[in-house]
Amino acid sequence: MSVQKSKPRKAADRKLHVALAELAAQLRDDVNAIQFSQPVTHLYNPLDYAWDLHQLYIAQLAATARVLFLGMNPGPWGMAQTGVPFGEIAAVRDWMQLHGEVDRVENEHPKRPIEGLACQRSEVSGRRLWGLMQERFESPSVFFQTHYVLNYCPLVFMESSGRNRTPDKLPADERLALQRCCDEHLRAVLDLLPWTHVVGVGVFAETCLKRVAGESQSTAEIARILHPSPASPAANRDWPGTATKQLEEAGVWS
């Protein structure tokens, strides 16, 4: 038997979705105004070309959510393709049941084509993170009643070789300009709901949370889990078990 949301709940959810979409659109426009220099040669913003899918992702969140996971920025085979944080194709298409087209990106790198949900590559970090959520929560709707996943920065930075360049490796002036935009967005998201726990997926995200939370109205406890990147030897040794233990020790899960 399906459980219908009450009208007040539906209204609260819709209000939240509108607010999140407005904040994401503002972040999209703000970061698009920043000029980035060499060695960055290619720049993708999935909040532009995958906006429709991103809005479908936002629309899953319930106003009852109290746990926020924060990642750093999109991976080339995850959010860069789907507009969903850690958006591994199978998780977005098959578990969340999100479907839609993505636009072509300007100045596309031949080694990093944007194919949307038709992409045959799999993002290991996203497969691990959303795989854990699939194991723990019986459905996406159950997950999004209490949890949400957000990326700090929406941009993908690439060098001429196609190599990924993370935001922390940008020149100081560009990094600070980007930080101002992303901090403002994160602060606003923290103020949207009475989060009880905010969880950095990796050290970078935790650092951002610690910096921004003090400037927000949030009273959430800050925690960190190991980043699921395959580049991390520790993450390649039972990442789901390690992350679950960290979340339980932090009081996020029980």
CYANA upper distance limits for C-alpha pairs under 8 A (distance plus 0.5 A):
  5 LYS  CA      9 ARG  CA      6.54
  5 LYS  CA     10 LYS  CA      6.64
  6 SER  CA     10 LYS  CA      6.74
  7 LYS  CA     11 ALA  CA      6.60
  8 PRO  CA     12 ALA  CA      6.63
  9 ARG  CA     13 ASP  CA      6.61
  9 ARG  CA     63 ALA  CA      8.07
 10 LYS  CA     14 ARG  CA      6.67
 11 ALA  CA     15 LYS  CA      6.67
 12 ALA  CA     16 LEU  CA      6.72
 12 ALA  CA     63 ALA  CA      6.59
 13 ASP  CA     17 HIS  CA      6.70
 13 ASP  CA     61 LEU  CA      7.69
 13 ASP  CA     62 ALA  CA      5.87
 13 ASP  CA     63 ALA  CA      5.66
 14 ARG  CA     18 VAL  CA      6.76
 14 ARG  CA     59 ALA  CA      8.24
 15 LYS  CA     19 ALA  CA      6.78
 16 LEU  CA     20 LEU  CA      6.62
 16 LEU  CA     62 ALA  CA      8.36
 16 LEU  CA     63 ALA  CA      6.97
 16 LEU  CA    192 LEU  CA      8.15
 17 HIS  CA     21 ALA  CA      6.57
 17 HIS  CA     58 ILE  CA      6.51
 17 HIS  CA     59 ALA  CA      6.15
 17 HIS  CA     61 LEU  CA      7.93
 18 VAL  CA     22 GLU  CA      6.64
 19 ALA  CA     23 LEU  CA      6.70
 20 LEU  CA     24 ALA  CA      6.57
 20 LEU  CA     58 ILE  CA      7.54
 20 LEU  CA    189 VAL  CA      7.81
 21 ALA  CA     25 ALA  CA      6.56
 21 ALA  CA     55 GLN  CA      7.14
 21 ALA  CA     58 ILE  CA      7.72
 22 GLU  CA     26 GLN  CA      6.70
 23 LEU  CA     27 LEU  CA      6.69
 23 LEU  CA    185 HIS  CA      6.91
 23 LEU  CA    188 ALA  CA      8.08
 23 LEU  CA    189 VAL  CA      8.35
 24 ALA  CA     28 ARG  CA      6.53
 24 ALA  CA     47 LEU  CA      7.92
 24 ALA  CA    185 HIS  CA      8.02
 25 ALA  CA     29 ASP  CA      6.73
 25 ALA  CA     47 LEU  CA      7.86
 26 GLN  CA     30 ASP  CA      6.53
 27 LEU  CA     31 VAL  CA      6.62
 27 LEU  CA    181 CYS  CA      6.94
 27 LEU  CA    182 CYS  CA      7.41
 27 LEU  CA    185 HIS  CA      6.79
 28 ARG  CA     32 ASN  CA      6.66
 28 ARG  CA     45 ASN  CA      7.90
 28 ARG  CA     47 LEU  CA      6.41
 28 ARG  CA     48 ASP  CA      7.53
 28 ARG  CA    154 PRO  CA      7.88
 29 ASP  CA     33 ALA  CA      7.04
 30 ASP  CA     34 ILE  CA      7.78
 30 ASP  CA    181 CYS  CA      6.80
 31 VAL  CA    155 LEU  CA      8.45
 31 VAL  CA    178 LEU  CA      6.95
 31 VAL  CA    181 CYS  CA      7.08
 32 ASN  CA     45 ASN  CA      8.42
 34 ILE  CA    174 GLU  CA      8.02
 34 ILE  CA    177 ALA  CA      7.69
 34 ILE  CA    178 LEU  CA      7.84
 35 GLN  CA    174 GLU  CA      8.03
 36 PHE  CA     40 VAL  CA      7.20
 36 PHE  CA    174 GLU  CA      7.02
 37 SER  CA     41 THR  CA      7.84
 38 GLN  CA    159 GLU  CA      8.25
 39 PRO  CA    159 GLU  CA      6.02
 39 PRO  CA    160 SER  CA      7.81
 40 VAL  CA    157 PHE  CA      6.64
 40 VAL  CA    158 MET  CA      5.93
 40 VAL  CA    159 GLU  CA      5.17
 40 VAL  CA    160 SER  CA      7.67
 40 VAL  CA    165 ARG  CA      7.94
 41 THR  CA    157 PHE  CA      8.32
 41 THR  CA    158 MET  CA      6.61
 41 THR  CA    159 GLU  CA      5.70
 41 THR  CA    160 SER  CA      6.09
 42 HIS  CA    107 ASN  CA      7.03
 42 HIS  CA    108 GLU  CA      7.56
 42 HIS  CA    109 HIS  CA      7.17
 42 HIS  CA    157 PHE  CA      6.75
 42 HIS  CA    158 MET  CA      5.61
 42 HIS  CA    159 GLU  CA      6.98
 42 HIS  CA    160 SER  CA      7.77
 43 LEU  CA    107 ASN  CA      8.34
 43 LEU  CA    155 LEU  CA      7.36
 43 LEU  CA    156 VAL  CA      6.22
 43 LEU  CA    157 PHE  CA      5.57
 43 LEU  CA    158 MET  CA      6.85
 44 TYR  CA     80 ALA  CA      7.73
 44 TYR  CA    105 VAL  CA      7.50
 44 TYR  CA    155 LEU  CA      6.23
 44 TYR  CA    156 VAL  CA      5.49
 44 TYR  CA    157 PHE  CA      7.33
 45 ASN  CA     49 TYR  CA      7.53
 45 ASN  CA     80 ALA  CA      7.99
 45 ASN  CA    154 PRO  CA      6.57
 45 ASN  CA    155 LEU  CA      5.35
 45 ASN  CA    156 VAL  CA      6.99
 46 PRO  CA     50 ALA  CA      5.40
 46 PRO  CA     51 TRP  CA      7.15
 46 PRO  CA     79 MET  CA      7.50
 46 PRO  CA     80 ALA  CA      6.07
 46 PRO  CA     81 GLN  CA      7.88
 46 PRO  CA     82 THR  CA      8.05
 46 PRO  CA     83 GLY  CA      5.78
 46 PRO  CA    154 PRO  CA      7.35
 46 PRO  CA    155 LEU  CA      7.73
 47 LEU  CA     51 TRP  CA      5.35
 47 LEU  CA     54 HIS  CA      7.43
 47 LEU  CA     83 GLY  CA      6.93
 47 LEU  CA    154 PRO  CA      7.35
 49 TYR  CA    102 VAL  CA      6.15
 49 TYR  CA    103 ASP  CA      5.26
 49 TYR  CA    104 ARG  CA      7.07
 49 TYR  CA    105 VAL  CA      6.90
 50 ALA  CA     54 HIS  CA      6.77
 50 ALA  CA     81 GLN  CA      7.94
 50 ALA  CA     82 THR  CA      6.74
 50 ALA  CA     83 GLY  CA      5.56
 50 ALA  CA    101 GLU  CA      7.98
 50 ALA  CA    102 VAL  CA      5.32
 50 ALA  CA    103 ASP  CA      7.06
 50 ALA  CA    116 GLY  CA      8.44
 51 TRP  CA     55 GLN  CA      6.69
 51 TRP  CA     83 GLY  CA      7.13
 51 TRP  CA    102 VAL  CA      8.24
 52 ASP  CA     56 LEU  CA      6.93
 52 ASP  CA    100 GLY  CA      7.50
 52 ASP  CA    101 GLU  CA      8.17
 52 ASP  CA    102 VAL  CA      8.07
 53 LEU  CA     57 TYR  CA      6.76
 53 LEU  CA     82 THR  CA      6.99
 53 LEU  CA     83 GLY  CA      6.33
 53 LEU  CA     84 VAL  CA      7.81
 53 LEU  CA     98 LEU  CA      7.60
 53 LEU  CA     99 HIS  CA      7.62
 53 LEU  CA    100 GLY  CA      6.51
 53 LEU  CA    101 GLU  CA      8.05
 53 LEU  CA    102 VAL  CA      8.14
 54 HIS  CA     58 ILE  CA      6.77
 54 HIS  CA     82 THR  CA      7.94
 54 HIS  CA     83 GLY  CA      5.30
 54 HIS  CA     84 VAL  CA      6.27
 55 GLN  CA     59 ALA  CA      6.69
 56 LEU  CA     60 GLN  CA      7.39
 56 LEU  CA     98 LEU  CA      7.32
 57 TYR  CA     61 LEU  CA      8.18
 57 TYR  CA     84 VAL  CA      6.97
 57 TYR  CA     98 LEU  CA      7.93
 60 GLN  CA    140 PRO  CA      8.48
 60 GLN  CA    141 SER  CA      7.45
 60 GLN  CA    144 PHE  CA      6.79
 61 LEU  CA     65 ALA  CA      7.70
 61 LEU  CA    144 PHE  CA      5.47
 61 LEU  CA    145 GLN  CA      7.02
 61 LEU  CA    147 HIS  CA      8.30
 61 LEU  CA    148 TYR  CA      7.31
 62 ALA  CA    144 PHE  CA      6.47
 62 ALA  CA    145 GLN  CA      5.47
 62 ALA  CA    146 THR  CA      7.75
 63 ALA  CA    145 GLN  CA      7.90
 63 ALA  CA    193 LEU  CA      7.69
 64 THR  CA    145 GLN  CA      6.23
 64 THR  CA    146 THR  CA      6.41
 65 ALA  CA    144 PHE  CA      7.12
 65 ALA  CA    145 GLN  CA      5.76
 65 ALA  CA    146 THR  CA      4.12
 65 ALA  CA    147 HIS  CA      5.64
 65 ALA  CA    148 TYR  CA      7.48
 65 ALA  CA    193 LEU  CA      8.08
 65 ALA  CA    195 TRP  CA      7.69
 66 ARG  CA    146 THR  CA      5.84
 66 ARG  CA    147 HIS  CA      6.63
 66 ARG  CA    193 LEU  CA      7.76
 66 ARG  CA    194 PRO  CA      6.98
 66 ARG  CA    195 TRP  CA      4.70
 66 ARG  CA    196 THR  CA      5.84
 66 ARG  CA    197 HIS  CA      7.14
 67 VAL  CA    146 THR  CA      6.67
 67 VAL  CA    147 HIS  CA      5.22
 67 VAL  CA    148 TYR  CA      6.94
 67 VAL  CA    195 TRP  CA      6.31
 67 VAL  CA    196 THR  CA      6.67
 67 VAL  CA    197 HIS  CA      5.47
 67 VAL  CA    198 VAL  CA      6.28
 67 VAL  CA    199 VAL  CA      8.02
 67 VAL  CA    252 VAL  CA      8.06
 68 LEU  CA    147 HIS  CA      6.37
 68 LEU  CA    148 TYR  CA      5.53
 68 LEU  CA    149 VAL  CA      6.39
 68 LEU  CA    150 LEU  CA      7.76
 68 LEU  CA    195 TRP  CA      7.54
 68 LEU  CA    197 HIS  CA      6.97
 68 LEU  CA    198 VAL  CA      5.19
 68 LEU  CA    199 VAL  CA      6.54
 69 PHE  CA    147 HIS  CA      8.14
 69 PHE  CA    148 TYR  CA      6.66
 69 PHE  CA    149 VAL  CA      5.15
 69 PHE  CA    150 LEU  CA      6.63
 69 PHE  CA    198 VAL  CA      6.43
 69 PHE  CA    199 VAL  CA      5.18
 69 PHE  CA    200 GLY  CA      6.48
 69 PHE  CA    201 VAL  CA      7.12
 70 LEU  CA    149 VAL  CA      6.47
 70 LEU  CA    150 LEU  CA      5.46
 70 LEU  CA    151 ASN  CA      5.90
 70 LEU  CA    152 TYR  CA      6.88
 70 LEU  CA    198 VAL  CA      7.90
 70 LEU  CA    199 VAL  CA      6.56
 70 LEU  CA    200 GLY  CA      5.48
 70 LEU  CA    201 VAL  CA      6.23
 70 LEU  CA    205 ALA  CA      6.46
 70 LEU  CA    206 GLU  CA      8.30
 71 GLY  CA     85 PRO  CA      7.98
 71 GLY  CA     86 PHE  CA      8.33
 71 GLY  CA    149 VAL  CA      8.06
 71 GLY  CA    150 LEU  CA      6.73
 71 GLY  CA    151 ASN  CA      5.02
 71 GLY  CA    152 TYR  CA      6.49
 71 GLY  CA    200 GLY  CA      6.98
 71 GLY  CA    201 VAL  CA      5.68
 71 GLY  CA    202 GLY  CA      7.81
 71 GLY  CA    205 ALA  CA      6.21
 72 MET  CA    151 ASN  CA      5.94
 72 MET  CA    152 TYR  CA      5.61
 72 MET  CA    153 CYS  CA      6.54
 72 MET  CA    201 VAL  CA      8.18
 72 MET  CA    204 PHE  CA      7.24
 72 MET  CA    205 ALA  CA      6.12
 73 ASN  CA     85 PRO  CA      8.47
 73 ASN  CA    151 ASN  CA      6.01
 73 ASN  CA    152 TYR  CA      6.61
 73 ASN  CA    153 CYS  CA      5.29
 73 ASN  CA    154 PRO  CA      6.08
 73 ASN  CA    155 LEU  CA      6.76
 73 ASN  CA    156 VAL  CA      7.27
 73 ASN  CA    166 THR  CA      8.22
 73 ASN  CA    167 PRO  CA      8.30
 74 PRO  CA     78 GLY  CA      7.08
 74 PRO  CA     79 MET  CA      5.44
 74 PRO  CA     80 ALA  CA      6.12
 74 PRO  CA     85 PRO  CA      7.10
 74 PRO  CA     86 PHE  CA      7.35
 74 PRO  CA    151 ASN  CA      7.75
 74 PRO  CA    153 CYS  CA      8.10
 74 PRO  CA    154 PRO  CA      6.77
 74 PRO  CA    155 LEU  CA      7.03
 74 PRO  CA    156 VAL  CA      6.34
 75 GLY  CA     79 MET  CA      6.48
 75 GLY  CA     80 ALA  CA      6.46
 75 GLY  CA     86 PHE  CA      7.67
 75 GLY  CA    123 GLU  CA      7.78
 75 GLY  CA    156 VAL  CA      7.52
 76 PRO  CA     80 ALA  CA      5.61
 76 PRO  CA     81 GLN  CA      7.43
 76 PRO  CA    112 ARG  CA      7.21
 76 PRO  CA    123 GLU  CA      8.24
 76 PRO  CA    156 VAL  CA      7.81
 77 TRP  CA     81 GLN  CA      6.33
 77 TRP  CA     87 GLY  CA      8.39
 77 TRP  CA     88 GLU  CA      7.30
 77 TRP  CA     89 ILE  CA      8.38
 77 TRP  CA    119 CYS  CA      8.13
 77 TRP  CA    121 ARG  CA      6.59
 77 TRP  CA    122 SER  CA      6.49
 77 TRP  CA    123 GLU  CA      5.61
 78 GLY  CA     82 THR  CA      6.77
 78 GLY  CA     83 GLY  CA      8.32
 78 GLY  CA     84 VAL  CA      7.77
 78 GLY  CA     85 PRO  CA      7.71
 78 GLY  CA     86 PHE  CA      5.89
 78 GLY  CA     87 GLY  CA      4.77
 78 GLY  CA     88 GLU  CA      5.10
 78 GLY  CA     89 ILE  CA      7.20
 78 GLY  CA    122 SER  CA      7.85
 78 GLY  CA    123 GLU  CA      5.99
 78 GLY  CA    126 GLY  CA      7.06
 79 MET  CA     83 GLY  CA      5.08
 79 MET  CA     84 VAL  CA      5.25
 79 MET  CA     85 PRO  CA      5.63
 79 MET  CA     86 PHE  CA      6.15
 79 MET  CA     87 GLY  CA      5.17
 79 MET  CA     88 GLU  CA      7.77
 80 ALA  CA    114 ILE  CA      7.83
 80 ALA  CA    156 VAL  CA      7.61
 81 GLN  CA     87 GLY  CA      8.13
 81 GLN  CA     89 ILE  CA      8.38
 81 GLN  CA    102 VAL  CA      8.35
 81 GLN  CA    114 ILE  CA      6.26
 81 GLN  CA    115 GLU  CA      6.84
 81 GLN  CA    116 GLY  CA      4.99
 81 GLN  CA    117 LEU  CA      7.32
 81 GLN  CA    119 CYS  CA      7.81
 82 THR  CA     87 GLY  CA      6.41
 82 THR  CA     88 GLU  CA      8.24
 82 THR  CA     89 ILE  CA      7.59
 82 THR  CA     92 VAL  CA      8.00
 82 THR  CA    102 VAL  CA      8.12
 82 THR  CA    116 GLY  CA      6.00
 82 THR  CA    117 LEU  CA      6.91
 83 GLY  CA     87 GLY  CA      7.44
 84 VAL  CA     92 VAL  CA      7.96
 85 PRO  CA    126 GLY  CA      8.49
 85 PRO  CA    149 VAL  CA      6.92
 85 PRO  CA    150 LEU  CA      6.38
 85 PRO  CA    151 ASN  CA      6.31
 86 PHE  CA    123 GLU  CA      8.23
 86 PHE  CA    125 SER  CA      7.19
 86 PHE  CA    126 GLY  CA      4.76
 86 PHE  CA    127 ARG  CA      8.34
 86 PHE  CA    129 LEU  CA      7.86
 86 PHE  CA    130 TRP  CA      8.14
 87 GLY  CA     91 ALA  CA      7.33
 87 GLY  CA     92 VAL  CA      6.53
 87 GLY  CA    123 GLU  CA      8.33
 87 GLY  CA    126 GLY  CA      6.27
 88 GLU  CA     92 VAL  CA      6.84
 88 GLU  CA    122 SER  CA      6.56
 88 GLU  CA    123 GLU  CA      5.86
 88 GLU  CA    124 VAL  CA      8.18
 88 GLU  CA    126 GLY  CA      5.39
 88 GLU  CA    127 ARG  CA      6.18
 88 GLU  CA    130 TRP  CA      8.39
 89 ILE  CA     93 ARG  CA      6.44
 89 ILE  CA     94 ASP  CA      8.49
 89 ILE  CA    117 LEU  CA      6.36
 89 ILE  CA    119 CYS  CA      7.73
 89 ILE  CA    122 SER  CA      7.18
 89 ILE  CA    123 GLU  CA      8.40
 90 ALA  CA     94 ASP  CA      5.73
 90 ALA  CA     95 TRP  CA      7.43
 91 ALA  CA     95 TRP  CA      5.42
 91 ALA  CA     96 MET  CA      6.78
 91 ALA  CA    127 ARG  CA      7.63
 91 ALA  CA    130 TRP  CA      6.92
 91 ALA  CA    131 GLY  CA      8.10
 92 VAL  CA     96 MET  CA      5.51
 92 VAL  CA     97 GLN  CA      6.75
 92 VAL  CA     98 LEU  CA      6.29
 93 ARG  CA     97 GLN  CA      5.33
 93 ARG  CA     98 LEU  CA      5.65
 93 ARG  CA     99 HIS  CA      6.75
 93 ARG  CA    117 LEU  CA      7.44
 94 ASP  CA     98 LEU  CA      8.14
 95 TRP  CA    134 GLN  CA      8.33
 95 TRP  CA    139 SER  CA      8.23
 95 TRP  CA    140 PRO  CA      7.46
 96 MET  CA    140 PRO  CA      6.32
 99 HIS  CA    117 LEU  CA      8.16
100 GLY  CA    117 LEU  CA      8.29
101 GLU  CA    116 GLY  CA      7.18
101 GLU  CA    117 LEU  CA      8.14
102 VAL  CA    115 GLU  CA      8.00
102 VAL  CA    116 GLY  CA      6.15
104 ARG  CA    108 GLU  CA      8.50
104 ARG  CA    114 ILE  CA      7.25
105 VAL  CA    114 ILE  CA      7.60
108 GLU  CA    112 ARG  CA      7.62
108 GLU  CA    113 PRO  CA      6.92
108 GLU  CA    114 ILE  CA      8.20
109 HIS  CA    113 PRO  CA      6.80
109 HIS  CA    162 GLY  CA      7.20
111 LYS  CA    162 GLY  CA      6.45
112 ARG  CA    162 GLY  CA      7.29
114 ILE  CA    119 CYS  CA      8.09
115 GLU  CA    119 CYS  CA      5.50
122 SER  CA    127 ARG  CA      7.86
123 GLU  CA    127 ARG  CA      6.60
124 VAL  CA    128 ARG  CA      6.60
124 VAL  CA    228 PRO  CA      8.10
124 VAL  CA    229 SER  CA      7.25
124 VAL  CA    230 PRO  CA      7.10
125 SER  CA    129 LEU  CA      6.68
125 SER  CA    227 HIS  CA      8.19
125 SER  CA    228 PRO  CA      5.33
125 SER  CA    229 SER  CA      5.39
125 SER  CA    230 PRO  CA      7.39
126 GLY  CA    130 TRP  CA      6.34
126 GLY  CA    131 GLY  CA      8.27
126 GLY  CA    228 PRO  CA      8.32
127 ARG  CA    131 GLY  CA      5.98
128 ARG  CA    132 LEU  CA      6.68
128 ARG  CA    228 PRO  CA      6.84
128 ARG  CA    239 TRP  CA      7.98
128 ARG  CA    240 PRO  CA      7.59
129 LEU  CA    133 MET  CA      7.13
129 LEU  CA    228 PRO  CA      7.29
129 LEU  CA    240 PRO  CA      8.24
130 TRP  CA    134 GLN  CA      6.61
131 GLY  CA    135 GLU  CA      6.78
132 LEU  CA    136 ARG  CA      6.78
132 LEU  CA    240 PRO  CA      6.47
133 MET  CA    137 PHE  CA      6.26
133 MET  CA    143 PHE  CA      7.78
134 GLN  CA    138 GLU  CA      7.17
134 GLN  CA    139 SER  CA      7.48
134 GLN  CA    140 PRO  CA      8.17
137 PHE  CA    142 VAL  CA      6.70
137 PHE  CA    143 PHE  CA      6.20
138 GLU  CA    142 VAL  CA      7.09
138 GLU  CA    143 PHE  CA      8.32
139 SER  CA    143 PHE  CA      7.00
140 PRO  CA    144 PHE  CA      6.58
141 SER  CA    145 GLN  CA      6.64
142 VAL  CA    146 THR  CA      7.83
143 PHE  CA    147 HIS  CA      6.17
143 PHE  CA    148 TYR  CA      8.34
144 PHE  CA    148 TYR  CA      6.51
152 TYR  CA    182 CYS  CA      6.62
152 TYR  CA    183 ASP  CA      8.37
152 TYR  CA    186 LEU  CA      7.31
152 TYR  CA    205 ALA  CA      7.60
152 TYR  CA    208 CYS  CA      8.40
153 CYS  CA    167 PRO  CA      8.50
153 CYS  CA    182 CYS  CA      6.44
156 VAL  CA    164 ASN  CA      8.00
156 VAL  CA    165 ARG  CA      8.27
156 VAL  CA    166 THR  CA      8.38
157 PHE  CA    164 ASN  CA      6.41
157 PHE  CA    165 ARG  CA      5.71
157 PHE  CA    166 THR  CA      7.17
157 PHE  CA    167 PRO  CA      8.10
158 MET  CA    162 GLY  CA      5.96
158 MET  CA    163 ARG  CA      5.99
158 MET  CA    164 ASN  CA      5.19
158 MET  CA    165 ARG  CA      6.05
159 GLU  CA    163 ARG  CA      5.82
159 GLU  CA    164 ASN  CA      7.04
159 GLU  CA    165 ARG  CA      7.33
165 ARG  CA    169 LYS  CA      7.15
165 ARG  CA    170 LEU  CA      8.32
166 THR  CA    170 LEU  CA      7.83
167 PRO  CA    175 ARG  CA      7.15
168 ASP  CA    175 ARG  CA      7.35
169 LYS  CA    175 ARG  CA      8.44
170 LEU  CA    174 GLU  CA      6.77
170 LEU  CA    175 ARG  CA      5.91
171 PRO  CA    175 ARG  CA      6.42
172 ALA  CA    176 LEU  CA      6.52
173 ASP  CA    177 ALA  CA      6.73
174 GLU  CA    178 LEU  CA      6.65
175 ARG  CA    179 GLN  CA      6.47
176 LEU  CA    180 ARG  CA      6.69
177 ALA  CA    181 CYS  CA      7.26
178 LEU  CA    182 CYS  CA      6.70
179 GLN  CA    183 ASP  CA      6.18
180 ARG  CA    184 GLU  CA      6.65
181 CYS  CA    185 HIS  CA      6.92
182 CYS  CA    186 LEU  CA      6.60
183 ASP  CA    187 ARG  CA      6.45
183 ASP  CA    208 CYS  CA      8.10
183 ASP  CA    212 VAL  CA      6.70
184 GLU  CA    188 ALA  CA      6.80
185 HIS  CA    189 VAL  CA      6.81
186 LEU  CA    190 LEU  CA      6.63
186 LEU  CA    212 VAL  CA      7.70
187 ARG  CA    191 ASP  CA      6.84
187 ARG  CA    212 VAL  CA      6.48
187 ARG  CA    213 ALA  CA      7.26
187 ARG  CA    215 GLU  CA      7.74
187 ARG  CA    216 SER  CA      6.05
188 ALA  CA    192 LEU  CA      6.85
188 ALA  CA    216 SER  CA      8.13
189 VAL  CA    193 LEU  CA      7.92
190 LEU  CA    194 PRO  CA      8.26
190 LEU  CA    195 TRP  CA      7.62
190 LEU  CA    213 ALA  CA      7.86
190 LEU  CA    216 SER  CA      7.36
190 LEU  CA    217 GLN  CA      7.99
190 LEU  CA    218 SER  CA      6.45
191 ASP  CA    216 SER  CA      6.94
191 ASP  CA    217 GLN  CA      6.31
191 ASP  CA    218 SER  CA      6.50
194 PRO  CA    218 SER  CA      7.39
194 PRO  CA    219 THR  CA      8.24
194 PRO  CA    220 ALA  CA      8.07
195 TRP  CA    218 SER  CA      7.59
195 TRP  CA    219 THR  CA      8.00
195 TRP  CA    220 ALA  CA      5.99
196 THR  CA    219 THR  CA      7.60
196 THR  CA    220 ALA  CA      4.88
196 THR  CA    221 GLU  CA      6.67
197 HIS  CA    220 ALA  CA      5.33
197 HIS  CA    221 GLU  CA      5.25
197 HIS  CA    222 ILE  CA      6.42
197 HIS  CA    223 ALA  CA      7.68
197 HIS  CA    252 VAL  CA      6.97
198 VAL  CA    209 LEU  CA      8.04
198 VAL  CA    220 ALA  CA      6.73
198 VAL  CA    221 GLU  CA      6.72
198 VAL  CA    222 ILE  CA      5.56
198 VAL  CA    223 ALA  CA      6.79
199 VAL  CA    206 GLU  CA      7.38
199 VAL  CA    222 ILE  CA      6.35
199 VAL  CA    223 ALA  CA      5.18
199 VAL  CA    224 ARG  CA      5.64
199 VAL  CA    225 ILE  CA      7.49
200 GLY  CA    204 PHE  CA      8.06
200 GLY  CA    205 ALA  CA      5.12
200 GLY  CA    206 GLU  CA      4.59
200 GLY  CA    207 THR  CA      8.29
200 GLY  CA    209 LEU  CA      7.46
200 GLY  CA    222 ILE  CA      8.08
200 GLY  CA    223 ALA  CA      6.72
200 GLY  CA    224 ARG  CA      5.09
200 GLY  CA    225 ILE  CA      6.86
201 VAL  CA    205 ALA  CA      6.42
201 VAL  CA    206 GLU  CA      7.42
201 VAL  CA    224 ARG  CA      6.47
201 VAL  CA    225 ILE  CA      5.76
201 VAL  CA    226 LEU  CA      6.72
201 VAL  CA    227 HIS  CA      5.67
201 VAL  CA    228 PRO  CA      8.49
202 GLY  CA    206 GLU  CA      6.90
202 GLY  CA    224 ARG  CA      6.85
202 GLY  CA    225 ILE  CA      6.43
202 GLY  CA    226 LEU  CA      5.78
202 GLY  CA    227 HIS  CA      4.95
203 VAL  CA    207 THR  CA      6.62
203 VAL  CA    224 ARG  CA      7.64
203 VAL  CA    226 LEU  CA      8.46
203 VAL  CA    227 HIS  CA      8.44
204 PHE  CA    208 CYS  CA      6.91
205 ALA  CA    209 LEU  CA      6.76
206 GLU  CA    210 LYS  CA      6.73
206 GLU  CA    222 ILE  CA      7.99
206 GLU  CA    223 ALA  CA      7.62
206 GLU  CA    224 ARG  CA      6.46
207 THR  CA    211 ARG  CA      6.73
208 CYS  CA    212 VAL  CA      6.58
209 LEU  CA    213 ALA  CA      6.08
209 LEU  CA    222 ILE  CA      7.70
210 LYS  CA    214 GLY  CA      7.29
210 LYS  CA    222 ILE  CA      7.70
211 ARG  CA    215 GLU  CA      8.03
212 VAL  CA    216 SER  CA      7.05
213 ALA  CA    217 GLN  CA      7.97
213 ALA  CA    218 SER  CA      6.66
213 ALA  CA    219 THR  CA      8.42
214 GLY  CA    218 SER  CA      8.17
223 ALA  CA    247 LEU  CA      8.25
223 ALA  CA    250 ALA  CA      6.84
224 ARG  CA    246 GLN  CA      8.01
224 ARG  CA    247 LEU  CA      8.45
225 ILE  CA    243 ALA  CA      6.00
225 ILE  CA    246 GLN  CA      6.53
225 ILE  CA    247 LEU  CA      7.56
226 LEU  CA    235 ALA  CA      7.34
226 LEU  CA    239 TRP  CA      8.08
226 LEU  CA    242 THR  CA      7.91
226 LEU  CA    243 ALA  CA      6.69
227 HIS  CA    232 SER  CA      8.26
227 HIS  CA    235 ALA  CA      7.32
228 PRO  CA    232 SER  CA      7.94
228 PRO  CA    235 ALA  CA      5.78
228 PRO  CA    236 ASN  CA      8.30
228 PRO  CA    239 TRP  CA      6.86
229 SER  CA    235 ALA  CA      6.89
230 PRO  CA    235 ALA  CA      6.87
230 PRO  CA    236 ASN  CA      6.50
231 ALA  CA    235 ALA  CA      8.40
232 SER  CA    236 ASN  CA      7.06
233 PRO  CA    237 ARG  CA      7.38
234 ALA  CA    239 TRP  CA      7.86
235 ALA  CA    239 TRP  CA      5.23
238 ASP  CA    242 THR  CA      6.83
239 TRP  CA    243 ALA  CA      6.50
240 PRO  CA    244 THR  CA      6.50
241 GLY  CA    245 LYS  CA      6.66
242 THR  CA    246 GLN  CA      6.74
243 ALA  CA    247 LEU  CA      6.66
244 THR  CA    248 GLU  CA      6.64
244 THR  CA    253 TRP  CA      8.25
245 LYS  CA    249 GLU  CA      6.57
246 GLN  CA    250 ALA  CA      6.64
247 LEU  CA    251 GLY  CA      6.77
247 LEU  CA    252 VAL  CA      5.64
247 LEU  CA    253 TRP  CA      6.03
248 GLU  CA    252 VAL  CA      6.30
248 GLU  CA    253 TRP  CA      5.19
248 GLU  CA    254 SER  CA      5.87
